[in-house]
Amino acid sequence: MKAGSLHAAWRNLPLAPLPDIAPGTALILAPHADDESLGCGGLIAACCQAGRPPVVVIVTDGAASHPHSRQWPATRLRQQRRQEVLHAVACLGLGPERVVFLNQPDAATAHEGPVFDHIVQELASVAVRHGCTTVFAPSRLDPHCDHEAVWKMGLALHRCHALPLLTYPVWGWLVAAETDLDHGPPVGMRLDITPYRALKARAVSAHESQYGGLITDDPTGFHLPASLLAALVTDFEVFLAP
């Protein structure tokens, strides 16, 4: 299937009410601080509004986004990104006690082996502790090593701990339209986030180190592209069957 056709299919998935997408308490796995807002900001706000605040897990420390900055060495950047995500989820109505930081190395998250297995067990413990009933993880089509690793974590929770899994695309939206993908017609749902779109935009903008020009001494550093924001800060969010 061509990526452009897949994107069109995502945009035309049926709308579903929140209880069909996230019954009970959601466990949202974000590879980096900002993915929670980009992929699931509307979902987080809707769950909070419904009185069922989710648990958000930030898997990596985010310290690799500006590797050549002298003003923002890894230690400072790591703390900045932690504060950004707490600010972002507060915009969506979520308290800091519902955010878990795993502090895995940015751009080097384990995909398998003992460290991976330990992370999955830790996530399973978080799910049990908070009574989580559905896991949300990045789409397997997101072309980023950390997103792929966290998708595998979600899949392991689904297979080994019997937790229902839905995935959300982030970077998958930017795969070139003519790219051939090993993927058939998608199965999933869209959540109407029109009432929360402004909150989501505010949450995304809270990630100043990634979007907003906070770090100015590393021209090679990461910056959220306008094309990604256009794809994700819209009136709906997409959630796919694994």
C-alpha positions, 0 to 999 in steps of 0.5 A: 500500500502506498503511504499516501493511500494509507494517510487518506485511509487514516483520515477516513477512519470512523469516528468513535466515542471516547469509551470505545477507544479508551475504556477505563484508564489509558496507559500512554507510552510516549518515546519522547517528551512531546510525543504524548501531546503530538499523538495523544493530546486530545485523548489525554484532555478528553480522558481528564474531562471524563474523570478518567485521567490516563497515565503517561509514560515518557520512555527516553530522557530526550537528551539527544535532540541538540547534541552540539549545544554548549548552552544546553548540555545533556544534563540541563536538556534532560531536566528541561524536557521533563519540565516541558512535559509536565507543563504540557500535560497540565495544559491538558488537565493531567497532574504530575503524579500521573506521569512516569519517566523511565529515563532511557537513553534518547535515540538508543532505547532497547529493542530487545534483550534484558533491558527491554524485558525489564522495561516491559515488566516495569510498564506492566507494574505501572499498569497494575498499580494504576488499573490501566485497561488499554495501552497506547503506543506509537505506530509500527510505521513511525520511522524512528528507532525509539518509536519502533522500540516503544511500539515493541514494548506496547506489543509485548504488554499486549501479548504477554500481559493481555492488555488491549493495544492501540497505536497512534501515528506520529512520524508515520504521517510524514512518510513520502506519499509514493513510498510502498509500505508493507501494510494493508488497509488500516483498522482503527478509529478516530477521536473527535478532539475539536473541543480540545484542539486549542488545549492540544496546540498549547500543550505542543507549544509547551515543548519549547526546546523542540518547538519555539526556538529556545535552543539557538546554539546548535543549528543541527539540533532537532526542530518539530517541522511545520508539516508534522504539526499540520498533520497532528494538530487537527480536529481528530486523532487516529488510533489503530489496531496493532 
